[in-house]
Amino acid sequence: MKTILAILSVIMLTVLPAWAGYETLFSQVKETSWAIYVRSTGGMNAVCSASAFRSDPEKTYLLSAGHCFIGNDLKRTDFLVTQDHRTFYKAALHKTGLKPQPRANPTSDDMNDYTGDDWSIVQVEIGNQAVLPLGNSKELSLGEDLIAIGVPFGMDFLAVQGIVGSKDLSLSKLTWNHYYGANIYGAGGNSGTGVVSVKQKALVGIVVAGPGNQSSMMIFTPLDKVDFGATP
């Protein structure tokens, strides 16, 4: 009996650190989390979140939601990004999965006027930044642990934890119909937040929607729908 108890004690001491939480992973995710600001005639406001996935000596590339950039005249609107709400860097929309419907106003903010998938890649004018690897969203399973860090209500960065709730969540007829669903807190401003798989320790999705201004249910675009193409 003493031998069995001794063995169990060793097993418990070995496993417990993994049960204690995901503090190290949260810290890594925080280092790659950004807030997107829009500077226009109406002022400068934090509108969305983003996650860095690639960086070279001169530029950094972020994943965010495509709808963060609709309704703007991209030639007259400045996009800035920050990690502390004090230091800002110039940014530009590099690529998006949303395309205006035929004959739709190209600056419409109505998602019914767009087709495609809700994602975007943002190019930032600063290099050598922390990044997260890209994971495989097709390998996600129901109940799998997820974490995310974004800027709900455009305020400071908030770390949250949840699980995969659905791999085919249908809440509307808009472009995020049949995306993945998660049981994880989100609010306005969390759009674009990177969804991280604890198992893969990598980005697997992008927050794009949720019922109401804040909710414990969110919808995210799985990364297999993102066209990374010739992103440097």
C-alpha positions in Angstrom: 0.0 0.0 0.0 2.8 2.4 0.9 4.4 1.7 -2.4 1.2 2.4 -4.3 0.7 5.7 -2.4 4.3 6.7 -3.1 3.8 6.1 -6.8 0.5 8.0 -6.8 2.3 10.9 -5.1 4.9 11.1 -7.8 2.2 11.0 -10.5 0.3 13.8 -8.8 3.3 16.0 -8.4 4.2 15.4 -12.1 0.6 16.2 -13.4 -0.5 19.0 -11.1 1.5 21.8 -12.8 -0.4 21.2 -16.0 -3.7 21.4 -14.0 -2.7 24.6 -12.2 -3.6 26.8 -15.2 -2.2 28.3 -18.4 -0.3 31.2 -17.0 2.7 30.8 -19.2 0.6 30.4 -22.4 -1.5 33.5 -21.4 1.7 35.5 -21.1 2.9 34.4 -24.5 -0.5 35.2 -26.1 -0.5 38.7 -24.4 2.8 39.5 -26.0 1.2 38.9 -29.4 -2.1 40.7 -28.8 -2.8 44.1 -30.4 -5.6 46.7 -30.4 -6.7 48.2 -33.7 -7.5 51.9 -33.7 -9.3 53.9 -36.4 -8.3 57.5 -36.9 -10.8 59.5 -38.9 -12.6 62.9 -38.8 -14.6 61.5 -35.8 -11.5 61.0 -33.7 -9.4 57.9 -32.8 -11.1 54.9 -31.3 -10.1 51.3 -30.5 -12.5 49.2 -32.6 -11.0 45.7 -32.8 -8.4 43.3 -31.6 -5.7 41.4 -33.5 -3.0 38.8 -33.0 0.5 38.7 -34.5 1.5 35.6 -36.5 4.4 36.7 -38.6 7.2 39.3 -38.2 10.4 40.2 -40.1 12.9 43.0 -39.4 10.7 45.6 -40.9 7.0 44.5 -40.7 4.6 42.5 -38.6 1.5 40.8 -39.8 -1.7 40.5 -37.7 -4.8 38.4 -38.0 -8.1 40.2 -37.3 -11.7 40.3 -38.4 -12.6 41.4 -41.9 -15.7 43.4 -40.7 -13.4 45.6 -38.7 -12.5 47.4 -41.9 -15.9 47.6 -43.7 -17.8 50.9 -43.7 -14.5 52.9 -44.0 -13.0 54.7 -46.9 -9.7 53.0 -46.8 -8.0 55.8 -48.7 -9.0 58.4 -46.1 -8.9 56.4 -42.9 -5.8 55.7 -40.9 -5.4 52.5 -39.0 -3.1 52.4 -36.0 -2.2 49.5 -33.7 -1.0 49.4 -30.1 -0.2 47.0 -27.3 -0.4 49.5 -24.5 -2.8 52.2 -25.7 0.1 54.7 -25.6 2.5 53.7 -28.3 1.0 53.5 -31.8 2.2 52.2 -35.1 0.9 52.7 -38.6 -0.9 49.8 -40.1 -2.8 49.0 -43.3 -5.2 46.3 -44.5 -3.1 43.8 -46.4 -5.8 41.3 -47.3 -9.4 40.4 -46.4 -11.8 37.6 -47.0 -14.8 39.9 -47.4 -15.8 41.2 -50.8 -18.6 43.7 -51.7 -21.7 42.2 -53.4 -22.2 43.3 -57.0 -23.5 46.9 -57.1 -23.0 47.3 -53.3 -21.6 50.5 -52.0 -17.9 49.7 -51.4 -18.0 51.6 -48.1 -21.1 50.0 -46.8 -21.1 48.9 -43.2 -23.9 46.4 -43.7 -22.6 42.8 -43.6 -25.5 41.8 -46.0 -23.6 43.7 -48.7 -20.6 41.4 -48.5 -19.7 37.8 -49.4 -16.8 35.6 -48.5 -15.3 34.8 -45.1 -14.8 37.2 -42.2 -11.1 37.6 -41.7 -8.3 40.1 -42.4 -4.5 40.3 -42.5 -3.1 43.6 -41.3 0.4 44.9 -42.1 2.1 46.9 -39.3 5.1 49.2 -39.8 7.3 47.7 -37.2 9.3 44.5 -37.2 10.8 41.9 -34.8 7.7 41.5 -32.7 6.5 38.4 -30.8 4.3 36.1 -32.8 2.2 33.0 -32.2 2.4 29.9 -34.6 -0.6 29.0 -36.8 -2.4 25.9 -35.7 -4.8 23.5 -37.4 -8.4 24.5 -36.8 -9.6 21.2 -38.4 -8.1 19.3 -35.5 -10.2 21.1 -32.9 -12.7 18.9 -30.9 -15.7 19.7 -28.8 -14.8 20.6 -25.3 -11.2 21.5 -26.1 -9.7 24.3 -24.1 -9.3 27.7 -25.7 -7.9 31.0 -24.5 -8.0 34.5 -26.0 -6.8 38.0 -25.1 -8.5 41.0 -26.7 -9.9 44.5 -26.0 -13.6 44.2 -25.0 -15.4 47.6 -25.4 -12.1 48.9 -26.7 -10.6 49.0 -23.2 -7.5 47.2 -21.8 -6.6 43.7 -22.8 -8.6 41.0 -21.0 -7.6 37.3 -20.8 -10.4 34.8 -21.0 -10.6 31.0 -21.1 -13.3 28.7 -22.5 -14.0 25.6 -24.7 -15.0 24.7 -28.2 -18.8 24.5 -28.1 -19.6 23.8 -31.8 -17.9 23.2 -35.1 -20.9 24.4 -37.1 -22.8 27.1 -35.2 -25.6 28.8 -37.2 -27.0 32.0 -35.7 -27.7 34.0 -38.8 -27.6 34.1 -42.6 -24.6 36.5 -42.6 -21.1 35.6 -43.6 -20.2 34.0 -40.3 -22.9 31.4 -40.6 -21.6 27.9 -40.0 -18.4 29.0 -38.3 -17.2 27.6 -35.0 -18.7 28.5 -31.7 -17.0 28.7 -28.3 -18.2 29.1 -24.7 -15.9 32.0 -23.9 -16.6 35.6 -22.9 -16.5 38.3 -25.6 -17.8 41.8 -26.1 -17.7 44.6 -28.6 -14.1 45.3 -29.4 -13.2 41.6 -29.2 -13.8 41.2 -32.9 -10.5 40.1 -34.4 -9.2 38.5 -31.2 -7.0 35.5 -31.9 -8.5 32.2 -30.6 -5.7 30.0 -29.2 -5.8 26.2 -28.8 -4.3 25.2 -25.4 -3.5 21.8 -26.8 -1.7 23.1 -30.0 -0.4 26.3 -28.3 -1.2 28.0 -31.6 -3.7 30.3 -33.2 -6.7 28.4 -34.6 -9.4 31.1 -35.1 -10.5 34.7 -35.2 -13.4 36.1 -33.1 -16.0 37.6 -35.4 -19.4 37.7 -33.6 -21.5 37.0 -30.6 -25.1 37.6 -29.6 -25.6 41.0 -28.1 -23.0 43.5 -26.9 -21.4 41.0 -24.6 -21.9 37.2 -24.2 -20.3 34.0 -23.0 -20.9 32.6 -26.5 -18.8 33.7 -29.4 -18.4 32.8 -33.1 -14.9 32.5 -34.6 -13.6 32.0 -38.1 -11.4 28.9 -38.2 -8.0 29.5 -39.7 -8.6 27.0 -42.5 -10.8 29.6 -44.1 -8.0 32.2 -44.2 -6.2 32.7 -47.5 -2.6 33.5 -46.4 -1.5 33.3 -50.0 1.8 35.2 -50.6 1.9 37.0 -47.3 5.7 37.5 -46.8 
